[in-house]
Amino acid sequence: MTAYFGRRYTLSASHRLHADALSADENRAAYGKCNNPHGHGHNYVIEVLTRGAVDPETGMAIDLVKLDEAVRTKVLDRFDHVNLNLDPLFVERVPTTENLCKVVFGILENALPKGRLESVRVEETENNFFQCWEVEDDFVALERAIA
């Protein structure tokens, strides 16, 4: 039997939404107040949903201690209380929450046993959230290259 287990984590980070390929006016039009040259911050909630067969010995679908360790060492220690624009994964990408969600998925997909990560959901505000079920680009390869 397959079971699903979800866990919530929080982190605070800042970012500035700005695309170098756009002019100043185009950036202001695309990102509004989020294009503030001084940046702005969010208290993000990251939800990780895992899946797996229920282990007959432990009764669990995933080892909670190992999940917490992977999220702490690979995601929270890296992104909590930082400016996302300064992280190598965002040097050539705008650090939107959509991209943060993809990055977290890619990082955790490498850190957890294969096939265990179902989705990652990142809540930016009480009204905005983003969810990924897979990563379709090179975030995973880039993460391996800079690790």
LOFI-229619 format. One record per residue (C-alpha): residue number from 0; residue in one letter; chain; x, y, z. Coordinates in nm, 2 decimals, decimal comma. Example, Ala and Ser with C-alpha at 12.3 -4.5 7.8 and 13.67 -1.06 7.14 Angstrom:
<rs>
<k->0 r->a c->A u->1,23 v->-0,45 w->0,78> .
<k->1 r->s c->A u->1,37 v->-0,11 w->0,71> .
</rs>
This chain:
<rs>
<k->0 r->m c->A u->0,00 v->0,00 w->0,00> .
<k->1 r->t c->A u->0,13 v->0,35 w->-0,09> .
<k->2 r->a c->A u->0,08 v->0,62 w->0,17> .
<k->3 r->y c->A u->0,15 v->0,99 w->0,15> .
<k->4 r->f c->A u->0,32 v->1,20 w->0,42> .
<k->5 r->g c->A u->0,33 v->1,58 w->0,42> .
<k->6 r->r c->A u->0,54 v->1,81 w->0,63> .
<k->7 r->r c->A u->0,55 v->2,19 w->0,66> .
<k->8 r->y c->A u->0,87 v->2,40 w->0,71> .
<k->9 r->t c->A u->0,92 v->2,78 w->0,73> .
<k->10 r->l c->A u->1,19 v->3,01 w->0,62> .
<k->11 r->s c->A u->1,24 v->3,39 w->0,57> .
<k->12 r->a c->A u->1,42 v->3,52 w->0,27> .
<k->13 r->s c->A u->1,44 v->3,84 w->0,06> .
<k->14 r->h c->A u->1,45 v->3,89 w->-0,31> .
<k->15 r->r c->A u->1,42 v->4,14 w->-0,58> .
<k->16 r->l c->A u->1,22 v->4,05 w->-0,89> .
<k->17 r->h c->A u->1,42 v->4,19 w->-1,18> .
<k->18 r->a c->A u->1,51 v->4,05 w->-1,52> .
<k->19 r->d c->A u->1,83 v->4,18 w->-1,68> .
<k->20 r->a c->A u->1,69 v->4,12 w->-2,02> .
<k->21 r->l c->A u->1,41 v->4,38 w->-1,95> .
<k->22 r->s c->A u->1,44 v->4,76 w->-1,94> .
<k->23 r->a c->A u->1,38 v->4,94 w->-1,62> .
<k->24 r->d c->A u->1,03 v->5,03 w->-1,74> .
<k->25 r->e c->A u->0,95 v->4,68 w->-1,84> .
<k->26 r->n c->A u->1,07 v->4,54 w->-1,51> .
<k->27 r->r c->A u->0,85 v->4,79 w->-1,32> .
<k->28 r->a c->A u->0,55 v->4,69 w->-1,54> .
<k->29 r->a c->A u->0,62 v->4,32 w->-1,49> .
<k->30 r->y c->A u->0,70 v->4,31 w->-1,12> .
<k->31 r->g c->A u->0,55 v->4,63 w->-0,98> .
<k->32 r->k c->A u->0,66 v->4,70 w->-0,62> .
<k->33 r->c c->A u->0,85 v->4,37 w->-0,61> .
<k->34 r->n c->A u->1,11 v->4,53 w->-0,84> .
<k->35 r->n c->A u->1,21 v->4,77 w->-0,56> .
<k->36 r->p c->A u->1,59 v->4,81 w->-0,59> .
<k->37 r->h c->A u->1,62 v->4,73 w->-0,21> .
<k->38 r->g c->A u->1,43 v->4,41 w->-0,24> .
<k->39 r->h c->A u->1,16 v->4,28 w->-0,01> .
<k->40 r->g c->A u->1,11 v->3,97 w->0,20> .
<k->41 r->h c->A u->0,87 v->3,69 w->0,27> .
<k->42 r->n c->A u->0,80 v->3,44 w->0,54> .
<k->43 r->y c->A u->0,76 v->3,13 w->0,32> .
<k->44 r->v c->A u->0,59 v->2,81 w->0,41> .
<k->45 r->i c->A u->0,73 v->2,51 w->0,23> .
<k->46 r->e c->A u->0,52 v->2,20 w->0,22> .
<k->47 r->v c->A u->0,69 v->1,87 w->0,12> .
<k->48 r->l c->A u->0,47 v->1,58 w->0,02> .
<k->49 r->t c->A u->0,63 v->1,24 w->0,00> .
<k->50 r->r c->A u->0,50 v->0,89 w->-0,09> .
<k->51 r->g c->A u->0,60 v->0,54 w->-0,03> .
<k->52 r->a c->A u->0,51 v->0,19 w->0,07> .
<k->53 r->v c->A u->0,44 v->0,16 w->0,44> .
<k->54 r->d c->A u->0,73 v->-0,01 w->0,60> .
<k->55 r->p c->A u->0,60 v->-0,32 w->0,79> .
<k->56 r->e c->A u->0,86 v->-0,26 w->1,08> .
<k->57 r->t c->A u->0,82 v->0,11 w->1,13> .
<k->58 r->g c->A u->0,47 v->0,17 w->1,00> .
<k->59 r->m c->A u->0,59 v->0,48 w->0,82> .
<k->60 r->a c->A u->0,60 v->0,57 w->0,45> .
<k->61 r->i c->A u->0,92 v->0,77 w->0,49> .
<k->62 r->d c->A u->1,18 v->0,82 w->0,77> .
<k->63 r->l c->A u->1,07 v->1,15 w->0,92> .
<k->64 r->v c->A u->1,42 v->1,21 w->1,08> .
<k->65 r->k c->A u->1,59 v->1,17 w->0,74> .
<k->66 r->l c->A u->1,33 v->1,39 w->0,57> .
<k->67 r->d c->A u->1,38 v->1,67 w->0,83> .
<k->68 r->e c->A u->1,75 v->1,64 w->0,80> .
<k->69 r->a c->A u->1,74 v->1,67 w->0,42> .
<k->70 r->v c->A u->1,51 v->1,97 w->0,42> .
<k->71 r->r c->A u->1,71 v->2,14 w->0,70> .
<k->72 r->t c->A u->2,06 v->2,08 w->0,54> .
<k->73 r->k c->A u->1,97 v->2,13 w->0,18> .
<k->74 r->v c->A u->1,69 v->2,39 w->0,19> .
<k->75 r->l c->A u->1,65 v->2,57 w->0,52> .
<k->76 r->d c->A u->2,02 v->2,62 w->0,59> .
<k->77 r->r c->A u->2,08 v->2,74 w->0,24> .
<k->78 r->f c->A u->1,78 v->2,98 w->0,19> .
<k->79 r->d c->A u->1,67 v->3,09 w->0,54> .
<k->80 r->h c->A u->1,75 v->3,46 w->0,61> .
<k->81 r->v c->A u->1,93 v->3,52 w->0,28> .
<k->82 r->n c->A u->1,88 v->3,73 w->-0,03> .
<k->83 r->l c->A u->1,78 v->3,47 w->-0,29> .
<k->84 r->n c->A u->1,92 v->3,69 w->-0,57> .
<k->85 r->l c->A u->2,27 v->3,60 w->-0,44> .
<k->86 r->d c->A u->2,23 v->3,23 w->-0,46> .
<k->87 r->p c->A u->2,41 v->3,06 w->-0,76> .
<k->88 r->l c->A u->2,08 v->2,90 w->-0,86> .
<k->89 r->f c->A u->1,93 v->3,24 w->-0,92> .
<k->90 r->v c->A u->2,22 v->3,42 w->-1,09> .
<k->91 r->e c->A u->2,05 v->3,37 w->-1,43> .
<k->92 r->r c->A u->1,69 v->3,33 w->-1,31> .
<k->93 r->v c->A u->1,45 v->3,57 w->-1,15> .
<k->94 r->p c->A u->1,39 v->3,45 w->-0,79> .
<k->95 r->t c->A u->1,02 v->3,43 w->-0,82> .
<k->96 r->t c->A u->0,84 v->3,20 w->-0,59> .
<k->97 r->e c->A u->0,76 v->2,98 w->-0,89> .
<k->98 r->n c->A u->1,13 v->2,94 w->-0,94> .
<k->99 r->l c->A u->1,20 v->2,89 w->-0,57> .
<k->100 r->c c->A u->0,94 v->2,61 w->-0,57> .
<k->101 r->k c->A u->1,12 v->2,44 w->-0,87> .
<k->102 r->v c->A u->1,46 v->2,48 w->-0,70> .
<k->103 r->v c->A u->1,34 v->2,33 w->-0,38> .
<k->104 r->f c->A u->1,18 v->2,04 w->-0,57> .
<k->105 r->g c->A u->1,50 v->1,97 w->-0,76> .
<k->106 r->i c->A u->1,72 v->1,99 w->-0,45> .
<k->107 r->l c->A u->1,49 v->1,75 w->-0,26> .
<k->108 r->e c->A u->1,44 v->1,52 w->-0,55> .
<k->109 r->n c->A u->1,82 v->1,46 w->-0,53> .
<k->110 r->a c->A u->1,83 v->1,44 w->-0,15> .
<k->111 r->l c->A u->1,55 v->1,19 w->-0,09> .
<k->112 r->p c->A u->1,53 v->0,82 w->-0,20> .
<k->113 r->k c->A u->1,42 v->0,80 w->-0,57> .
<k->114 r->g c->A u->1,05 v->0,81 w->-0,62> .
<k->115 r->r c->A u->0,97 v->0,94 w->-0,27> .
<k->116 r->l c->A u->0,91 v->1,31 w->-0,35> .
<k->117 r->e c->A u->0,55 v->1,37 w->-0,47> .
<k->118 r->s c->A u->0,54 v->1,75 w->-0,47> .
<k->119 r->v c->A u->0,66 v->2,07 w->-0,32> .
<k->120 r->r c->A u->0,43 v->2,36 w->-0,24> .
<k->121 r->v c->A u->0,56 v->2,71 w->-0,14> .
<k->122 r->e c->A u->0,33 v->2,96 w->0,02> .
<k->123 r->e c->A u->0,45 v->3,31 w->-0,03> .
<k->124 r->t c->A u->0,16 v->3,50 w->0,13> .
<k->125 r->e c->A u->-0,18 v->3,40 w->0,26> .
<k->126 r->n c->A u->-0,31 v->3,45 w->-0,09> .
<k->127 r->n c->A u->-0,02 v->3,32 w->-0,31> .
<k->128 r->f c->A u->0,11 v->2,97 w->-0,33> .
<k->129 r->f c->A u->0,29 v->2,76 w->-0,60> .
<k->130 r->q c->A u->0,32 v->2,39 w->-0,64> .
<k->131 r->c c->A u->0,56 v->2,16 w->-0,84> .
<k->132 r->w c->A u->0,52 v->1,79 w->-0,91> .
<k->133 r->e c->A u->0,83 v->1,77 w->-1,13> .
<k->134 r->v c->A u->1,12 v->1,98 w->-1,25> .
<k->135 r->e c->A u->1,14 v->2,01 w->-1,63> .
<k->136 r->d c->A u->1,46 v->2,21 w->-1,67> .
<k->137 r->d c->A u->1,82 v->2,21 w->-1,56> .
<k->138 r->f c->A u->1,78 v->2,30 w->-1,19> .
<k->139 r->v c->A u->1,88 v->1,96 w->-1,08> .
<k->140 r->a c->A u->2,19 v->1,95 w->-1,31> .
<k->141 r->l c->A u->2,29 v->2,30 w->-1,19> .
<k->142 r->e c->A u->2,25 v->2,20 w->-0,83> .
<k->143 r->r c->A u->2,49 v->1,91 w->-0,88> .
<k->144 r->a c->A u->2,74 v->2,13 w->-1,05> .
<k->145 r->i c->A u->2,76 v->2,39 w->-0,77> .
<k->146 r->a c->A u->2,73 v->2,15 w->-0,48> .
</rs>
